[in-house]
Amino acid sequence: MAEKEDVNLLARIGPKLLELLSKHAEIELEDIEINIGDLEISFQPGMPVPVISKPPMAPVKKEKPSVLLEVEFQPKKTTYPGKIIEVELGATKKDGGTRGKTLTIGGETAPPYYLFDSPIVNTPVISFDVFDMKIPLAKAVKDHVRDVIEDPAEWAKKSVEKFGAEMVTLHLVSIDPLIKDTSPSKAAKTVENVLQAVDVPISVGGCGDTAKDLKVFQKIAEVTSGERVFFNSITLEQNLEKMTAFIKKYGHVVLAFTQMDMAQARELNRKLYAYLPKQDIVMDTTTAALGYGLDYAFTVMERNRLAALMGDTELNHPLASGTTNAWAAREAWMKMAPEWGPRELRGPMWETVTALTLLLAGVDYFMMMHPAAVKTLKDVIKELTSGRKGASERIEEWVSISI
């Protein structure tokens, strides 16, 4: 009975379905079920596509280039939003001091020796270390100062006249309460003797005892009023208000010392701004020498300098380095196996490599000891800033060069 109904239904809708198909190219059916017995599908062949033959292409002869194309290299110039503050060290007679000349550090507007971005504004300053008492020194250093090691004024004079010191850093080791506990008045007298012996700007370093350094620095700042002495150093642990009061009153410069920490460097500078103008502050983020942390020292200094150039106004101060820390590395002064070479040569090289590394991090002020290390650093700075072109035709020789 069901089959008969299906046949009747198909008979009724069949003509209608054919009519719809004849009017439309496409029809969509929903909820329809069609049972088909045999289905035959045929495809009509399309029009044949003619094949057009092309003549064979002649082979292209590739010639081997005989010369390279000459194109002038034009490095992309970058303009940095930040600038390093310039700090003047020392004062001449017209400025209230007695120095023969002043020295200016800082002023950079590009990373170190990016001469294609910005010319060098002020070349780095190298200061010779002098001590106010006889101290243990590596033999390689002592041989050069043996005759003046107990007289800081003569030591400073020899550094200037024989070794060409641009500046002298006088370290007041004897004021340490655990060493000689030299009085502020006696320490100030030593500073006066050095000022009379040389006419270059001077820096004065303390012993690290915050209470004693405060008393001694205050006395020295008073007796050297107008000389723009570079005091080394001031830290977060010191009484900043008291320390900066006489620095500002008598017109001096201060070294802000922190321990390899950008956050601490920012914090100390920020606190100093409440008491001192920015042009009276130089930064020292600690120098660890070749062999015991030079990579850390370099990284922190480089990050500080790049941050300053990118607009960080709490880090845009000149950088200082106590490069003589290189002599604290035992490889610089100990007797070692023959393959290490003689220590008379190894020590100066240790100080030189430390200095050259930090030069490329952006250091503006170096405190050094060995005359040969100082000369090498000066020669490299002169070469980097000379503007002379290198011998490009010899650049490939580094592969086979022997030392």
Protein Blocks (a to p, Z undefined) as FASTA:
>chain_A
ZZmmmmmmmmmmmmmmmmmmmmpcbdcdehiacddfbdcddddddddddddddddddddd
ddddfbdcdddddddddddfbdcddddedjdfknopabfbdcdeejiabdehilkloccf
bdcdddddddfbdcdddfklmmmmmmmmmmmklmmmmmmmmnopabdcdddfklpmklno
pafklmmmmmmmmmmmpccdcddddehpaklmmmmmmmmmmmmgoklpacddddfkbcfk
lmmmmmmmnopadddddehiaklmmmmmmmmmmmpcfklcccdebjadehiapmmmmmmm
mmmmmmmmnopaklmcccdddfklmmmpmklmpccdfklopfklmmmmmmmmmmmmmmmn
opabdcdfblklmmmmmmmmmmmmnopacdfklmmmmmmpcZZ
